């Protein structure tokens, strides 16, 4: 990992009984960078050097992923809810002395990010979401085309042990297929060998396969319920928000990512990037060109 993130340090913090791993580097206002499925914080390695020139970057592994702990699940899937993950990372940032900070997240990490902006509005100065629309919009607006592209939402959320039993037969094969299928080029050429080694190392273990399935079980239950409660109460994300998505990514299959985010945010801007799902690795230059000016204009 030293090759991917030179000049950074590793940090471990126990939050609510779960050890959370984070990599920290840079200087300036605090910026929390949150990865998605089926990756780890290694996904930021292509844009982190430039971000660390302007910000103190905190790059954790979510509970159930990477070097962080895999707590047991519960009947309501609350242990792997985005609310629980957001509480982990809010606690981590507080422990590091950051009362207010910007958040940028990709995929599941972006879901953690917008849940944090709703649950901890006093802490989040700005929010960037990479290649998602809210969980509520995903579940309530499935089309045939979107469902085919995001079949894993239904597959991974199936009761234990079905997805675990199937994935454990060839976890690296499943990981590689999933990563490749969501890129614009439909292969693994966008990923560095060092980052791929990290993704494969962690995903291949039964504990991580089970934990990531629990993440998606929470998406179909606890996370959807939290979004529905916010919609019913009229809660909106109050901080400045930037939505970026790949022109061959997942939100591009919806009726309009930016229009969807306008329903959830009081102030949002955004655009598509020439990319598949993995903006920070497939097109780091264009991602940084959109991300940096927004972050610098809304720094804590």
Backbone as a ProteinNet text record, in pm:
[ID]
protein_1_A
[PRIMARY]
XXXXXXXXXXXXXXXXXXXXXXXXXXXXXXXXXXXXXXXXXXXXXXXXXXXXXXXXXXXXXXXXXXXXXXXXXXXXXXXXXXXXXXXXXXXXXXXXXXXXXXXXXXXXXXXXXXXXXXXXXXXXXXXXXXXXXXXXXXXXXXXXXXXXXXXXXXXXXXXXXXXXXXXXXXXXXXXXXXXXXXXXXXXXXXXXXXXXXXXXXXXXXXXXXXXXXXXXXXXXXXXXXXXXXXXXXXXXXXXXXXXXXXXXXXXXXXXXXXXXXXXXXXXXXXXXXXXXXXXXXXXXXXXXXXXXXXXXXXXX
[TERTIARY]
81.4	0	84.5	209.8	297.5	316.8	315.5	329.7	207.6	91.9	-30.6	-47.6	-3.4	-26.7	100.7	200.9	323	294	363.1	349.7	225.9	159.6	41.2	70.9	-18.7	-6	-133.2	-118.4	-233.2	-285	-416.5	-479.9	-590.7	-601.4	-709.9	-782.2	-913.6	-995.5	-1114.6	-1137.6	-1254.1	-1371.9	-1478.2	-1600.1	-1716.1	-1785.7	-1900.7	-1866.2	-1746.1	-1703.8	-1650.5	-1645	-1596.1	-1468.3	-1362.1	-1237.5	-1248.3	-1223.8	-1227.4	-1085	-1044.6	-913.4	-924.1	-823.1	-819	-674.9	-659.3	-531	-542.3	-440.3	-447.8	-323.8	-346.1	-233.9	-274.4	-176.8	-202.2	-211	-248.9	-265	-371.4	-431.9	-538.3	-670.5	-782.3	-913.4	-939.4	-1013.8	-1036.2	-1133.6	-1099.5	-1181.5	-1190.4	-1310.3	-1336.4	-1370.1	-1293.1	-1311.5	-1357.4	-1475.7	-1538.7	-1560.5	-1502.5	-1507.1	-1642.8	-1657.7	-1778.1	-1749.7	-1851.3	-1844.6	-1791.5	-1711.3	-1653.7	-1508	-1484.1	-1348.6	-1309.5	-1199.3	-1150.4	-1104.5	-1043.7	-994.5	-888.6	-835.2	-735.7	-790.6	-922.2	-981.4	-946.5	-901.5	-870.5	-727.2	-648.3	-503.9	-466.9	-549.6	-513.2	-544.1	-637.8	-669	-623.3	-587	-545.5	-422.7	-318.6	-201.3	-236.4	-321.3	-359.4	-450.7	-542.6	-630.6	-551.5	-446.4	-367.5	-282.6	-268.8	-200.8	-286.7	-416.3	-509.1	-584.8	-592.6	-676.2	-605	-645.7	-609.1	-708.2	-662.5	-750.7	-755.3	-875	-898.6	-972.2	-908.1	-960.6	-983.6	-1103.5	-1130.4	-1172.6	-1168.7	-1240.8	-1370.3	-1482.9	-1610.8	-1612.6	-1695.7	-1713.4	-1754.9	-1692.5	-1719.8	-1631.7	-1542.9	-1458	-1312.4	-1221.2	-1080.3	-1026.6	-957.2	-892.2	-981.2	-1104.7	-1195.9	-1265.5	-1325.3	-1389.7	-1518.7	-1557.4	-1681.8	-1772.6	-1850.9	-1935.5	-2047	-2103.9	-2217.5	-2338	-2420.1	-2540.9	-2653.8	-2766.3	-2883.7	-3005.4	-3119	-3238.8	-3284.5	-3266.2	-3309.6	-3202.6	-3084.7	-2971.2	-2920.6	-2949.5	-2904.8	-2753.2	-2689.5	-2543.5	-2470.5	-2532.2	-2469.4	-2546	-2629	-2700	-2603.8	-2641.3	-2560.7	-2560.1	-2665.8	-2667.7	-2558.1	-2543.2	-2436.9	-2299.9	-2284.5	-2155.8	-2126.2	-2229.1	-2211	-2172.6	-2233.6	-2197.3	-2052.2	-2007.7	-1866.7	-1775	-1803.1	-1710.6	-1722.9	-1841.4	-1854.7	-1775.1	-1781.6	-1703.3	-1554.9	-1513.3	-1372.2	-1322.7	-1397.4	-1354.3	-1350.1	-1445.8	-1444	-1321	-1289	-1172.8	-1043.1	-1042.1	-923.7	-919.5	-1022.2	-1024.7	-1091.7	-1167.7	-1234	-1383.5	-1423.5	-1564.4	-1648.2	-1587.8	-1656.2	-1564	-1620.2	-1538.1	-1622.9	-1554.2	-1618.5	-1620	-1718.4	-1732.3	-1745.1	-1666.2	-1682.1	-1688.8	-1789.8	-1806.1	-1841.8	-1801.4	-1832.2	-1916.5	-2022.6	-2099.5	-2155.7	-2131.7	-2185.9	-2134.1	-2011.3	-1955.8	-2030.8	-2086.4	-2168.5	-2300.9	-2352.2	-2474.1	-2447.9	-2331.6	-2290.7	-2278.5	-2222.9	-2203.3	-2333.9	-2432.1	-2556.1	-2636.2	-2621.2	-2685.2	-2620.2	-2488.3	-2419	-2463.6	-2480.9	-2525.7	-2665.7	-2749.9	-2884.3	-2883.9	-2803.6	-2802.9	-2709.6	-2604.3	-2504.2	-2482.9	-2588.5	-2575.3	-2479.1	-2460	-2368.8	-2223.2	-2194	-2055.7	-2014.3	-2107.3	-2072.4	-2081.9	-1967.9	-1963.5	-2000.3	-1970.1	-2009.2	-2011.9	-2087.7	-2105.5	-2082.7	-2000.9	-1985.5	-2023.8	-2111.8	-2155.9	-2113.9	-2045	-1993.1	-2073.2	-2143.2	-2212	-2319	-2402.9	-2522.4	-2638.7	-2759.2	-2875.9	-2920.7	-3003.7	-3039.6	-3102.5	-3085.5	-3138.6	-3289	-3360.7	-3504.8	-3537.2	-3464.9	-3489.2	-3456.4	-3351.3	-3315.7	-3427.5	-3472.7	-3571.4	-3708.5	-3742.1	-3875.7	-3882.9	-3770.3	-3770	-3695.5	-3694.4	-3627.1	-3695.8	-3614.9	-3658.6	-3593.6	-3636.5	-3574.1	-3424.9	-3390.4	-3250.9	-3167	-3220.3	-3146.9	-3134.4	-3240.3	-3235.7	-3133.8	-3122.2	-3023.3	-2881.9	-2859.9	-2726.3	-2693.4	-2795	-2773.2	-2840.8	-2829.7	-2888.4	-2838.5	-2715.6	-2653.4	-2731.3	-2809.4	-2891.8	-2988.8	-3044.9	-3139.3	-3067.8	-2959.7	-2886.6	-2818.7	-2740.4	-2666.1	-2757.6	-2876.8	-2970.7	-3051.8	-3035.5	-3108.9	-3066.2	-3155.3	-3121.1	-2997.3	-2922.5	-2809.5	-2863.7	-2795.3	-2659.4	-2652.9	-2761	-2762.2	-2649.7	-2639.1	-2531	-2392.4	-2374.7	-2244.6	-2203.7	-2298.6	-2271.3	-2225	-2285.3	-2249.4	-2118.1	-2100.1	-1979.6	-1855.2	-1868.2	-1751.7	-1690.4	-1763.5	-1706.4	-1594	-1602.2	-1500.4	-1504.8	-1463.5	-1479.4	-1399.1	-1276.1	-1195.7	-1255.7	-1304.9	-1371.3	-1494	-1572.6	-1690.9	-1651	-1550.1	-1501.1	-1454.6	-1369.7	-1315.2	-1426.3	-1520.2	-1631.1	-1712.6	-1739.5	-1819.6	-1748.8	-1622.6	-1547	-1545.8	-1511.6	-1502.3	-1636.4	-1743.8	-1874.9	-1926.5	-1875.6	-1922.7	-1832.1	-1724	-1638.9	-1692.3	-1649.6	-1691.6	-1629.3	-1505.1	-1434.7	-1471.5	-1544.2	-1587.4	-1469.9	-1361.8	-1248	-1180.2	-1067.1	-999.1	-887.3	-880.2	-768.5	-763.9	-874.4	-877.9	-811.2	-787.1	-741.3	-592.9	-520.3	-379.8	-368.9	-259.1	-239	-235.4	-175.6	-167.5	-306.6	-391.7	-526.8	-608	-596.9	-668	-627.8	-498.8	-451.4	-517.9	-536.9	-604.9	-750.7	-819.8	-961.2	-976.8	-889.6	-898.2	-864.3	-760.9	-717.2	-831.7	-900.2	-1002.8	-1134.2	-1173.9	-1305	-1310.1	-1198.4	-1196.8	-1222.7	-1226.4	-1245.5	-1394.4	-1436.8	-1578.4	-1637.2	-1560.1	-1611.7	-1649.3	-1566.6	-1595.2	-1707.9	-1714.4	-1826.6	-1957.3	-1961.8	-2082.5	-2114.8	-2012.9	-2035.2	-2087.9	-2032.8	-2079.4	-2219.9	-2255.2	-2394.6	-2485	-2439.2	-2517.4	-2535	-2434.9	-2444.5	-2564.9	-2579.6	-2690.9	-2823.2	-2819.5	-2942.5	-2993.3	-2899.6	-2938.1	-2995.5	-2940.5	-2990.9	-3136.8	-3180	-3318.9	-3412.2	-3358.1	-3440.7	-3414.9	-3313.5	-3289.2	-3260.7	-3183.1	-3148.8	-3270.4	-3347.3	-3468.2	-3566.3	-3580.2	-3670.5	-3625.7	-3494.8	-3443.2	-3472.5	-3453	-3483.1	-3632.4	-3713.9	-3858.6	-3903.5	-3843.4	-3877.1	-3836.6	-3721	-3676.7	-3768.6	-3810	-3901.2	-4034.2	-4083.6	-4211.9	-4204	-4088.9	-4070.1	-4027.7	-3997.4	-3954.5	-3812.3	-3728.5	-3588.8	-3510.8	-3420.1	-3335.7	-3191.2	-3099.7	-2957.7	-2931.2	-2881.7	-2867.4	-2734.2	-2630.4	-2497.5	-2485.5	-2392.9	-2368.1	-2330.5	-2389.4	-2372.6	-2329.9	-2237.4	-2191.7	-2220.7	-2291.5	-2319.5	-2245.5	-2160.9	-2088.3	-2123	-2138.1	-2170.4	-2105.4	-2078.1	-2017.8	-2121.2	-2081.7	-2177	-2208.1	-2126.8	-2156.9	-2169.7	-2202.1	-2215.3	-2356.5	-2384.3	-2513.4	-2624	-2604	-2711.9	-2752.1	-2661.6	-2694.5	-2810.3	-2844.9	-2959.3	-3091.2	-3085.4	-3206.4	-3259.6	-3370.8	-3433.6	-3354.5	-3261.7	-3182.1	-3123.3	-2993.3	-2932.1	-2944.3	-2918	-2919.8	-3061.2	-3160	-3298.4	-3336.8	-3290	-3319.2	-3256.1	-3131.3	-3064.5	-3128.3	-3186.2	-3254.6	-3374.1	-3431.7	-3541.4	-3493.7	-3363.1	-3306.6	-3221.3	-3179.6	-3081.3	-3134.9	-3094.3	-3131	-3039.1	-2918	-2821.8	-2735.9	-2755.3	-2681.1	-2643.5	-2525.7	-2478.1	-2415.5	-2388.6	-2324.5	-2322.5	-2254	-2243.4	-2190.1	-2198	-2144.1	-1995.7	-1928.5	-1786.5	-1772.5	-1675.2	-1647	-1591	-1678.9	-1637.4	-1750.5	-1712.5	-1810.4	-1838.6	-1857.3	-1893.4	-1779.1	-1654.4	-1539.9	-1466.9	-1529.6	-1480.1	-1336.7	-1306.2	-1175.4	-1062.1	-1092.6	-990.2	-995.6	-1115	-1126.5	-1088.2	-1121.9	-1094	-1057.7	-941.5	-904.8	-888.7	-841.1	-817.9	-949.1	-1049	-1177.1	-1250	-1234.6	-1295.9	-1237.6	-1105	-1040.9	-1079.4	-1091	-1125.6	-1263.2	-1353.8	-1486.6	-1488.3	-1412.4	-1418.2	-1343	-1221.1	-1136.6	-1197	-1245.5	-1302.2	-1420.1	-1503.2	-1615.7	-1566.7	-1474.1	-1422.2	-1354.1	-1276.8	-1203.2	-1296.7	-1407.1	-1500.1	-1588.1	-1592	-1675.8	-1593.8	-1465.4	-1378.4	-1419.1	-1398.4	-1435.5	-1351.2
-121.1	0	125.7	114.8	230.5	287.5	200	246.8	325.4	289.7	356.9	491.3	500.9	620.9	665.6	709.7	756.4	876.6	882.8	997.4	996.2	881.1	871	784.7	791.8	709.7	628.4	515.3	430	461.5	453.8	483.7	382.3	336.3	246.1	303.8	305.8	367	276.1	244.2	163.3	256.9	236.2	315.7	219.7	239.5	154.2	6.1	-29	-168.2	-222.1	-140.2	-185.5	-110.3	-184.3	-117.9	-66.5	62.9	126.8	165.3	120.6	152.9	276.5	362.1	477.7	507.7	559.7	610.2	761.2	832.2	977.3	1040.6	1147.9	1219.3	1356.3	1440.6	1574.7	1677.5	1799.6	1909.1	2003.8	2076	2167.7	2124	2178.7	2143.1	1993.4	1934.5	1789.6	1747.2	1637.5	1579	1428.7	1379.8	1237.6	1174.8	1073.3	1004.7	862.2	825.4	698.6	611.8	493.5	400.5	329.3	250.2	170.5	23.4	-50.1	-193.6	-214.4	-316.8	-413.8	-378.9	-253.8	-202.8	-168.9	-96.9	-46.4	97.4	157	294.5	305.5	192.4	195.7	260.3	266.8	324.3	471.6	540.6	683.9	710.8	608	628.7	718.2	725.3	806.9	954.8	988.6	1130.2	1180.7	1091.2	1132.8	1223.9	1198.6	1287.4	1434.4	1461	1599.9	1653.3	1572.9	1617.1	1648.4	1570.1	1590.6	1717.1	1776.7	1905.8	2018.2	1993.9	2098.2	2063.2	1934.2	1888.6	1782.6	1773.6	1659.2	1548.9	1448.4	1343.1	1226.3	1189.8	1073.5	971.6	856.3	754.8	625.1	605	484.7	367.1	248.8	133.3	123.3	110.4	94.2	-33.6	-35.9	-162.3	-270.7	-387.1	-496.2	-499.8	-401.4	-390.4	-370.9	-412.9	-382	-424.9	-330	-357.5	-327.4	-284.7	-257.1	-384.6	-378.3	-494.8	-533.7	-660.1	-714.7	-755.7	-662.9	-697.5	-793.3	-866.7	-952.9	-869.8	-928.4	-860.1	-882.5	-817.8	-833	-852.7	-883.5	-918.6	-805.8	-681.8	-568.6	-513	-575.7	-531.8	-392.6	-349.7	-217.6	-210.3	-323.7	-323.2	-285	-307.6	-272.4	-163	-90.7	21.1	135.3	220.5	339.3	433.8	426.9	507.3	461.9	330.4	278.7	313.8	300.8	333.9	483.1	565.6	710.6	746.3	678.9	703.6	663.6	552.3	512.1	625.5	678.9	774.8	912.5	947.9	1072.7	1062.3	945	923.4	924	865.2	866.2	1009.3	1089.4	1227.2	1308.1	1287.6	1356.2	1315.7	1185.3	1136.3	1194.8	1225.5	1286.1	1437.2	1492.9	1636.5	1720.7	1655.6	1727.9	1740.4	1853.8	1875.2	1897.5	1959.1	1985.6	1945.8	1887	1831.4	1811.4	1807.9	1774.2	1622.8	1574.3	1431.1	1409	1315.3	1269.4	1117.2	1061.4	917.1	861.4	736.9	665.3	543.7	518.6	396.3	385.2	275.1	261.2	373.5	417.9	528.2	657.6	678.4	796.9	784.8	663.2	642.8	670.3	630.6	665.9	817.3	880.6	1025.1	1101.9	1065.5	1144.3	1112.9	990.7	961.2	1044.4	1061.2	1144.3	1290	1338.6	1477.3	1498.2	1395.3	1404.6	1387.1	1292.7	1261.5	1349.2	1402.2	1484.4	1616.3	1692	1812.8	1915.2	1915.2	2011.7	1981.4	1859.1	1817.2	1828.8	1810.7	1798.5	1934.9	1983.8	2115.7	2109.6	1998.9	1978.5	1829.2	1790.2	1649.6	1631.4	1533.3	1492.9	1346.4	1316	1178.2	1136.3	1023.7	973.9	852.8	870.6	766.1	692.6	768.9	710.3	808.1	754.6	831.8	771.2	840.7	789.6	650.1	578.5	442.7	440.6	538.1	548.2	551.3	631	642.4	512.8	443.2	316.9	214.3	194.3	90.3	124.4	251.2	289.1	317.5	317.4	353.7	253.7	127.2	27.8	15.7	18.1	-17.8	-150.8	-211.4	-336.9	-315.7	-206.7	-180.3	-157.6	-79	-52.8	-179.5	-257.2	-380.7	-479.2	-486	-575	-529.4	-398.9	-346.2	-357.9	-353.8	-356.1	-478.1	-591.6	-715.7	-747.6	-701.1	-733.9	-675.7	-569.8	-514.8	-621.1	-699.4	-803.6	-932.3	-964.9	-1088.1	-1084.2	-980.9	-974.8	-956.4	-902	-879.4	-1003.7	-1112.7	-1234.8	-1288	-1361.3	-1412.2	-1501.5	-1494.6	-1585.3	-1728.7	-1822.7	-1815.6	-1810.1	-1777.8	-1794.8	-1720.2	-1586.7	-1522	-1562.3	-1577.3	-1618.7	-1755.4	-1847.3	-1983.4	-1984.3	-1900.3	-1896.4	-1821.5	-1707.4	-1626.6	-1697.2	-1768.2	-1832	-1940.4	-1985.5	-2084	-2024.1	-1892.6	-1826.4	-1676.1	-1633.2	-1492.8	-1396.1	-1432.6	-1342.9	-1333.2	-1445	-1441.2	-1351.5	-1359.4	-1273.8	-1127.2	-1100.7	-963.4	-906	-980.1	-931.1	-909.1	-1000.9	-986.7	-861.2	-840.7	-725.8	-595.4	-584.6	-463.2	-435	-534.9	-514.9	-475.2	-536.8	-513.7	-372.6	-303	-167.1	-59.4	-97.6	2.2	31.8	142.2	176.5	81.9	38	-50.3	-197.1	-229.8	-366.9	-462.6	-408	-492.7	-431.8	-488.5	-444.6	-344.6	-290.2	-204	-75.3	-32.7	92.3	79.2	-44.2	-65.5	-100.6	-38.3	-73.2	-211.2	-279.9	-413.1	-407.8	-299.2	-286.9	-272.2	-190.7	-173.6	-301.3	-366.9	-493.2	-597	-600.9	-695.9	-669.8	-542.5	-508.2	-552.3	-523.6	-561.5	-713.1	-784.8	-931.5	-990.4	-935.9	-985	-983.4	-870.1	-855.4	-921.6	-907.6	-959.7	-1111.5	-1178.1	-1324.2	-1397.4	-1329	-1396.5	-1412.8	-1524.2	-1544	-1432.8	-1379.4	-1272.2	-1149	-1115.6	-997.4	-1023	-1140.5	-1173.4	-1161	-1216.9	-1210.8	-1066	-989.1	-850.2	-765.8	-785.1	-703.9	-744.2	-869.5	-908.8	-841.1	-835.4	-766.8	-618.9	-558.6	-419.9	-404.5	-496.8	-488.6	-531.3	-622.1	-653.4	-529.8	-453.7	-327.7	-230.6	-231.1	-141.3	-163.9	-289.2	-323.2	-307.6	-283.4	-278.6	-149.5	-148.4	-34.7	93.9	85.1	206.3	262.6	175.2	220.2	281.4	219.4	273.1	411.3	430.9	561.8	668.2	633.5	727.3	759.4	657.8	680.6	770.6	752.4	839.1	982.9	1003.4	1139.2	1203.9	1126.6	1179.6	1219.8	1135.4	1163.9	1287.5	1306.2	1421.2	1547.3	1534.3	1649.9	1694.1	1603.9	1639.8	1644.6	1741.8	1756.9	1778.2	1746.2	1768.3	1917.9	1977.9	2122.7	2175.7	2093	2142.5	2146.5	2226.4	2224.4	2084	2042.3	1905.2	1905.1	1815.8	1794.3	1649.9	1629.5	1495.3	1476	1373.5	1337.6	1193.6	1165.9	1030.1	1001	874.1	833.8	830.5	872.3	867.4	724	628.7	487	420.1	499.4	448.1	402.2	386.5	333	439.2	559.2	658	705.3	689.4	727.3	647.9	534.3	454.3	506.6	606.6	660.6	777.2	833.5	943.3	1073.2	1084.6	1206.2	1221	1190.2	1194.8	1330.9	1438.8	1570.5	1609.3	1578.4	1607	1528.9	1406.1	1325.5	1387.5	1430.5	1490.7	1623.8	1694.1	1820	1795.8	1676.5	1642.8	1621.1	1598.8	1564.1	1674.3	1770.5	1869.3	2011	2099.3	2240	2311.8	2260.9	2322.6	2213.5	2187.1	2079.3	2120.8	2079.6	2096.3	1965.3	1950.6	1826.7	1809.5	1703.1	1671.9	1530.7	1483.9	1352.6	1362.1	1249.5	1233.8	1125.1	1137.7	1034.2	911.8	818.4	708.9	608	490.8	398.2	433.7	331.6	351.3	405	372.7	398.4	526.7	640.2	768.7	796.8	775	812.8	728.9	611.7	526.1	526.9	535	535.4	669.9	778.8	911.6	1007.1	986.9	1070.7	1218.4	1247.8	1387.8	1465.2	1411.6	1482.3	1484.9	1377.9	1375.3	1485	1497.5	1603.5	1742.4	1757.8	1888.1	1933.9	1840.6	1874.9	1885.8	1799.8	1788.9	1900	1929.6	2023.7	2163.9	2224.9	2359.9	2362.7	2259.3	2252.6	2240.9	2150	2130.3	2256.7	2320.3	2440.2	2556.7	2563.7	2674.9	2654.1	2530.7	2501.8	2440.5	2471.1	2414	2462.8	2374.5	2406.5	2523.1
0	0	0	42.8	42.2	-97.2	-199	-336.7	-382.9	-332.1	-371.9	-301.3	-177.7	-97	-24.7	-97.5	-29.8	58.8	170.7	259.6	346.1	357.8	442.8	565.3	663.1	783.5	801.8	871.5	901.1	1041	1055.1	1183.2	1207.9	1330.4	1369.4	1489.8	1481.8	1586.6	1614.5	1740.5	1776	1799.1	1722.6	1731.8	1756.8	1867.2	1901.4	1891.3	1935.1	1937.4	1807.4	1702.4	1571.4	1538.6	1504.6	1466.3	1322.8	1307.9	1177.4	1139	1021.8	967.8	879.2	885.1	795.1	756.7	637.6	590.7	584	634.6	648.1	585.6	511.6	452.9	404.4	382.4	331.4	441.4	402.2	497.9	445.4	539.6	503.4	563.5	517.2	572.1	559.3	652.2	650.2	540.6	474.7	369.4	393.6	410.2	430.3	295.2	255.3	127.7	154.7	104.5	142.3	18.5	19.6	-93.5	-101.8	-208.3	-226.1	-246	-288.1	-315.4	-457.2	-480.1	-386.8	-357.7	-320.9	-311.5	-167.7	-154.6	-26.7	-49.9	52.2	35.8	-74.2	-120.8	-228.3	-355.8	-369.9	-492	-512.5	-406.9	-417	-462	-488.7	-502.9	-620.3	-723.4	-840	-820.4	-733.3	-712.6	-576.1	-485.3	-351.5	-351.6	-433.3	-426.8	-450	-548.4	-574.9	-465.4	-417.9	-309.7	-183.5	-157	-35.4	-42	-158.8	-168.8	-110.3	-99.7	-56.2	71.8	104.2	214.9	298.5	423.8	506.3	473.1	402.1	352.7	450.8	491	576.2	490.2	467.8	376.5	453.3	506.6	585.1	499	559.1	507.6	587.2	518	585.2	668.3	772	844.5	745.2	759.4	667.5	545.1	531.3	412.8	454.4	367.6	385.5	520.1	585.3	712.9	832.7	810.4	921.5	966.9	1085.1	1143.7	1073.4	1093.2	1036.4	1152.8	1206.6	1320.8	1280.3	1377.3	1345.2	1302.9	1218.6	1174.2	1274.8	1253.7	1337.7	1248.8	1308.4	1232.1	1140.6	1182.6	1101.9	1011	1008.1	925.9	964.1	1085	1129	1141.5	1173.2	1191.4	1064	947.9	820.7	747.1	822	762.2	733.4	641.3	613.2	732.8	814.1	937.3	1032.2	1051	1138.4	1082.1	949.7	888.4	898	880.2	894.6	1037.4	1134	1274.3	1301.1	1241.7	1253.2	1210.1	1090.8	1031.6	1095.5	1140.9	1216.9	1346.4	1410.3	1532	1505.8	1394.6	1356	1337.7	1264.5	1239.3	1368.7	1455.3	1584.6	1665.2	1664.4	1737.9	1682.7	1554.1	1491.9	1509.7	1574.2	1601.5	1494.8	1405.6	1296.5	1326.8	1380.3	1413.2	1288.4	1186.1	1059.8	945	841	734.7	610	495.6	369.1	352	278.3	251.6	101.7	49.4	-88.4	-84.6	-148.7	-146.2	-281.7	-303.3	-427.6	-394.1	-474.5	-461.8	-319.1	-248	-111.3	-21.9	-45.4	32.8	12.9	-107.1	-130.7	-56.1	-40.7	37.8	186.3	232.8	368.8	380.3	277.8	280	288.5	206.3	212.5	337.5	391.3	520.1	631.1	625.4	722.8	712.8	590.4	572.6	629.8	625	682.1	833.6	883	1026.7	1108.1	1045.3	1114.2	1038.2	1017.5	933.4	990	1121.8	1182.9	1151.1	1106.5	1082.6	936.5	844.1	702.6	633.9	585.5	522	374.7	309	170	144.1	41.3	7.5	-141.2	-176.8	-316.5	-328.5	-423.2	-446	-586.8	-595	-722.1	-769	-878.9	-953.4	-873.4	-805.7	-742.9	-753.5	-735	-694.6	-561.1	-483.2	-351.2	-354.8	-246.2	-233.4	-258.4	-206	-226.4	-375.8	-451.1	-594.9	-667.5	-624	-688.1	-671.7	-548.9	-524.4	-582.5	-586.1	-631.5	-780.6	-849.3	-990.8	-1078.9	-1039	-1122.1	-1258.4	-1362.5	-1496.7	-1531.7	-1639.1	-1680.9	-1706.3	-1776.1	-1809.4	-1684	-1588.8	-1465.4	-1382.4	-1375.1	-1296.7	-1353.3	-1484.9	-1544.8	-1511.9	-1508.4	-1479.4	-1331.3	-1246.2	-1100.6	-1037.6	-1105.2	-1053.4	-913.3	-881.9	-753.6	-636.7	-658.9	-550.9	-498.4	-587.3	-547.3	-508.1	-578.6	-551.3	-414.3	-387.5	-262	-141.5	-162.6	-52	-16.6	-92.2	-61.1	76	144.2	277.7	275.5	383.1	404	404.9	338.1	284.8	131.9	62.4	-83.3	-154.2	-144.3	-220.5	-173.3	-41.4	11.3	-45.3	-45.2	-90.8	-236.8	-319	-461	-484	-418.5	-440.3	-387.6	-275.3	-214.2	-302.5	-404.3	-496.5	-580.1	-607.1	-688.6	-661.1	-542.9	-506.3	-592.5	-628.8	-711.8	-851.6	-903.3	-1032.9	-1030.6	-923.1	-910.9	-898.4	-818.6	-802.5	-935.8	-1006.1	-1132.3	-1235.1	-1242.3	-1335.8	-1302.8	-1174.1	-1132.4	-1164.6	-1128.2	-1158	-1308	-1387.5	-1532.3	-1592.6	-1545.3	-1606.3	-1584.3	-1483	-1453.6	-1512.3	-1579.7	-1645.5	-1785.2	-1839.7	-1975.8	-2077.4	-2051.1	-2144.9	-2127.9	-2020	-1989.5	-1968	-1909.7	-1874	-1751	-1712.6	-1590.7	-1617.3	-1737.7	-1773.6	-1692.9	-1633.7	-1557	-1420.2	-1374.9	-1237.5	-1233.7	-1142	-1124.2	-1060.2	-1086.5	-1029.3	-877.4	-822.6	-676.3	-614.5	-676	-623.4	-638.6	-754.4	-774.3	-670.5	-637.8	-536.8	-402.3	-367.8	-243.3	-245.8	-354.4	-363.6	-353.5	-425.7	-425.3	-288.6	-225.2	-94.3	6	13.7	117.5	78.8	-46.7	-83.5	-76.9	-96	-106.9	24.1	136.5	264.4	294.7	354.1	386.7	473.2	567.4	652.8	571.1	473.4	392.7	292.5	237.5	148.9	224.9	344.7	427.4	464.7	503.2	544.5	429.3	309.6	197.5	153.8	168.8	146.5	249.5	373.5	477.1	444.6	382.9	337.7	244	149	53.9	116.1	213	287	360.2	416.5	481.5	379.6	257.7	154.3	122.6	128.8	97.2	215.9	333.1	454.2	532.2	615.8	704.4	627.8	521.2	445.3	372.6	311	242.4	342	458.6	560.7	607.4	623.6	665.8	560.2	432.2	324.1	319.6	334.8	330.2	444.4	562.1	675.9	648.7	588.1	554.8	451.4	352.1	250.7	313.2	400	465.1	552.7	620.1	710.1	635.4	506.1	428.1	455.2	507.5	533.9	402.6	396	277.1	319.5	230.2	254.5	241.7	350.8	354.4	307.1	309	269.6	117.5	63.6	-80.8	-127.1	-238	-285.5	-432.6	-463.4	-600.4	-637.7	-748.3	-799.4	-930.9	-934.8	-1056.5	-1092.2	-1220.6	-1261.7	-1396.6	-1420	-1546.4	-1657.6	-1777	-1888	-1929	-1881	-1897.7	-1761.3	-1659.7	-1524.1	-1492.9	-1364.3	-1322	-1322	-1262.7	-1263.7	-1402.9	-1498.9	-1635.6	-1693.5	-1628.9	-1672.8	-1615.1	-1527.4	-1466.3	-1549.8	-1505.5	-1580.1	-1573.6	-1479.8	-1470.1	-1332	-1316.2	-1182.8	-1115	-1187.4	-1123.8	-1081.8	-1163.6	-1126.2	-1000.9	-990.1	-870.7	-747.2	-758	-642.8	-603.5	-697.8	-663.9	-571.1	-577.5	-488	-344.8	-327.7	-197	-136.2	-215.3	-171.4	-188.2	-98.3	-112.6	-210.2	-228.6	-320.1	-381.5	-510.8	-575.8	-716.6	-757	-893.5	-936.2	-1066.3	-1108.1	-1257.6	-1299	-1441.4	-1459.4	-1583.5	-1612.7	-1646.7	-1625.2	-1654.3	-1760.9	-1847.2	-1947.7	-1875.9	-1841.1	-1754.1	-1739.8	-1689.2	-1636.3	-1490.8	-1409.4	-1268.9	-1184.2	-1221	-1133.5	-1175.3	-1152.1	-1202.2	-1159	-1031.1	-977.4	-1033.3	-1087.5	-1145.9	-1298.4	-1355.8	-1501.9	-1563	-1495.3	-1550.1	-1436	-1373.9	-1259.1	-1294.3	-1414.7	-1452.9	-1457.4	-1525.7	-1535.9	-1402	-1324.9	-1192	-1103.9	-1103.6	-1025	-1074.8	-1205	-1261.6	-1215.8	-1192.7	-1141.9	-990.2	-924.8	-779	-705.9	-750.2	-676	-662.6	-769.5	-752.4	-655.8	-659.9	-566.9	-423.3	-397.9	-261.5	-208.8	-293.6	-247.9	-220.7	-293.5	-271.4	-149.5	-99.2	18.7	131.8	139.5	242	380.8	478.7	617	667.5
[MASK]
++++++++++++++++++++++++++++++++++++++++++++++++++++++++++++++++++++++++++++++++++++++++++++++++++++++++++++++++++++++++++++++++++++++++++++++++++++++++++++++++++++++++++++++++++++++++++++++++++++++++++++++++++++++++++++++++++++++++++++++++++++++++++++++++++++++++++++++++++++++++++++++++++++++++++++

